[in-house]
């Protein structure tokens, strides 16, 4: 598949960069991160520009992923946390477009497209992480719909104003665990729902939340798709989600490298600029090479997605490469910049803390490598 970008992508990149310089300048992003503030105006403007419309068409016949990786990489230059929020809205809108009824799209998608609401997802639980099929939150049928009880954790953006969660719950028994799952649309201010923000090292703009559900009465119209389709919804969602998250990490890595190159050229020690020392330049050059390789992996995944070809393995490899690279490049930048990089007066501390979670979000490295190993035919007898 071709990974050569067109003039359209270059024009989009220029437009996005100018937009972010106006609505998400570095100083403002740093303040949002330090204060844990959600930039409502930024996401209203994103909605006004129609960036969410990319996922409301037939994404097997256009350049959905090709456009999204350009958008997400540029947003990632400002903050991978902003990419996470953008991705949650996009992925939720795509789920509503693919699985929702016209009424659900009017109720839940229209406010997001208007910039008045946002979407989140609730899968993980205190004892359930990568093994999503093992969730214990349960939905029981009632006369008017469903009653849900359980607890969710690490739900990014779930406590933000106007948030609606795609909540994964168990609806049946017997057979495979994955065939017992369903997805429900649950506003966070619905009676019986309690949301608490969790103190965390990073992702301070979106926030990470735990959710308690006590006899939450949902109407029948809250069910997205059909009972038992929860696993399929999650599986289809995750491929494009990984591609978007990976491209956001690329933008963050590029920003970290740019910051560090500038510092190395300006900072002098022992009568020479730091960039005169191979102990500084060679590790940065290696990171630059790895960034280019990871970008090729992300673009290949996007090309295959837009061509309607299988790309679950390719998107997993892209996520593995980009997540590792973000964590390692931000740690290297911190090492090179020393005490200067440790002080919260520029973006590096934010990137360093957000880079740590980059390894884990959308699947930790061990799970991703295990999936890749099985795609190679290893462990076939298990």
Secondary structure by P-SEA (a helix, b strand, c coil): ccccccaaaaaaaaaaaaaaaacccaaaaaaaaaacccaaaaaaaaaaacccccccccccccaaaaaaaaaaaaaaaacaaaaaaaaaaaaaaaaaaccccaaaaaacaaaaaacccbbbbbccccccccccccccbbbbbccccbbbbbcccccccccccbbbbbbbbbccccccccccbbbbbcccccccbbbbbcccccccccccbbbbbcccccccccccccccaaaaaaaaaaaaaaaaaaaaaaaaaaaaaaaaaaaaaccccccccccccccccaaaaaaaaaaaaaaaaaaaaaaaaaaccccaaaaaaaaaaaaaaaaaaaaaaaaaaccccccccccaaaaaaaaaacccccccaaaaaaaaaaaacccccc
